[in-house]
């Protein structure tokens, strides 16, 4: 008996069907059966299904003699299911890699007799133009906790999209309650509400297991049709279920409100109902709303259902007019505020610069981080008379230490401070609205040693510079006075990538001072915070983003498998590229693996230096983190399984596979062997790392931050003076330039 019976109703999806089936049959977890129901599809779907059934014994095809619709096609497949759990997969959607394994593991984790009645997992919308967006209510799954619950114990579970395909159902539970799908549109409604409300044990999985395809055309719920009137019958079935189960009577007010909201949402959509039918739809909705009213007060937004359609139309027009007036008022306020801010700036720009005022920012105002933070700390010690003010986004301000003075972007305080400051320190460009005043000093720290193409070098890489205005970026870089470098390689690259008039300062990277000066025990707080045993070998995996992949993220190997292959006494710590922190990448398994203790997700750790200090080795692909990590003189493995594609799309200043700081793996098999054999830290690894350190840690001596303050802010001759950026002819000597 298989663990899962995956029921796939099929109708007019011949362009997507193979991708759907391949995503199932290619799963690493193989204990399942596929029951594909050909709903008398008029295209080649039936033939495609038969071909798959011939190739794979796990696929069984049921050809229906007539088209019965999505719900009844699912019903037709259920009697043939023998799996422990039912999974209803739409034939244009796909499973994500490792989805069934993650679902099976979560079912085991929430075990007990027979397991939960329902397991709810996460999904992502994948759009026809290539974009991906995670379920906006994913937090509901994360907050549900590790144990099972009922809908009454955690009613937030009902806030999720009421669909059948983001859940698996214990077959015995479905059979015992005789659940089935009705005909018509919105057939998921009278299935999901009864199944969730009656379930005694519900579990959640905070992982994206399914890609919900958003087709440009073909979604029946986006089709203009009278079939949308089916929603009324579907809610009648939901209320009939409540009538048959008195123990669920307490849910009636909730479902009454939900029904009203759902129907009004359909009515408000411009592409759902023919204009001539909207009056009738409103009337039938109002009748249903009145029929099932409860003693509870009617929510304000639903009181419109107690009136007429003409009143509804009048309110809609009023809302539209109000929205238009609101937009105009906001625009007017914006214009007025802009004038006030410009006048404020003009007033302060005509005052003398404050020689003891410095403004700091990092990573587009995300907090006290990176090189600017290290310089700010040094300035407090070396030059306490220089007042340091940070520019920080409003949503990040609450995370600041209490002794940090800050302003928010484009506020009046920001305008006043930036108009009079003498020193500006940033690791990205300041906004174009910031005008550089004569006498001010702009110090650009960059974000590490460059491997991939940057700045003007992206002109020949249209994919990498998509949405990136190179000329505008260079105009902003024209404000730089000093460009910090940790090595001669960076000096040559920045001179070529940013053909501006700055001087190159051989100071080293200030944020790397803590790595150069590392002491035993540094990083212990990180280990303790994440409950990593003191005697464990910590392997940090830090992949970079991919410009040639929509969304920027690619899973190059199975993290759970790598963590397992590392063996006892090892902990795998994963840190994604910051640009991927808020996307779907973590939902594809990392968040769930972190919750289960398989790996440690350090993506949200604010100080990457602390993560590096807590680790014993680094595995990366082409991340600039390797140049910083080399200062620790700890083993580094470069996993370069797509180096050709990466360089073709982004470009690189040299071949990292030839000049690596350690061993290079080109496949997961090679990566696993390096750690299993111990070669990751052998003499050859140390030899390669020594050469890399000599080349790229040249100016990192542990005093970079103080050197910046003393030489570039106080004018002391503590270090080599800033030198002009190399001229055009000198830039061409850079190794690997083309």
ABEGO torsion letter per residue (X at the ends): XBABBBBBBBBGAAAAAAAAAAAAAABABABBBBBBBBBGBABAAAAAAAAAAAABAABBBBBBABBAEAAAAAAAAAAABABABBBBBBAABBBBBGAAAAAAAAAAAABEBGEBABBBBBBBBBBAAGBBBBBAAAAAAAAAEABBBBAAABAAAAABBBBAAABBBBAAAAAAAGBBBBBEBGAAAAAAAAAAAABABBBBBBBBABBBBBBABGBAAABBBAAAAAAAAAAAAAAAAAAABAAAAAAAAAAAAAAAAAAAAAAABAAABBAAAAAAAAAAAAAAAAAABBABBBBAAAAAAABBAAAAAAAAAAAAAAAAAAAAAAAAAAAAAAAAAAAAAAAAAABBBBAABBBBBBGGGAEBBEAAAAAAAAAAAABAABBBBBBBBAAAAAABBAABBBBBBGBAAAAAAAAABABBBBABBBBAABBBBBGBBBBBAEAEBBABBBEAAAAABAAAABGBBAAAAAAAAAABABBBBABAAAAAAAAAABBBABBBBBAEBAAAAAAAABBBGBGAAAAAAAGBBAABBBBBBBBBBBAABBGGBBBABBAAAAAAAAEBGBBBBBBBBAAAAABAAAAAGAAAAAAAGABBBAAABABAAAAAAABABBBBBABAAAAAAAAAGBBBBBBBAAAAAAAAAAEBABBAAAABAEBBBABAAAAAAAAAAGAAABAAAAAAAAAAAAAAAAABAGAAAAAAAAAAAAGBBABBBBBBBBBAAAAAABBGBX
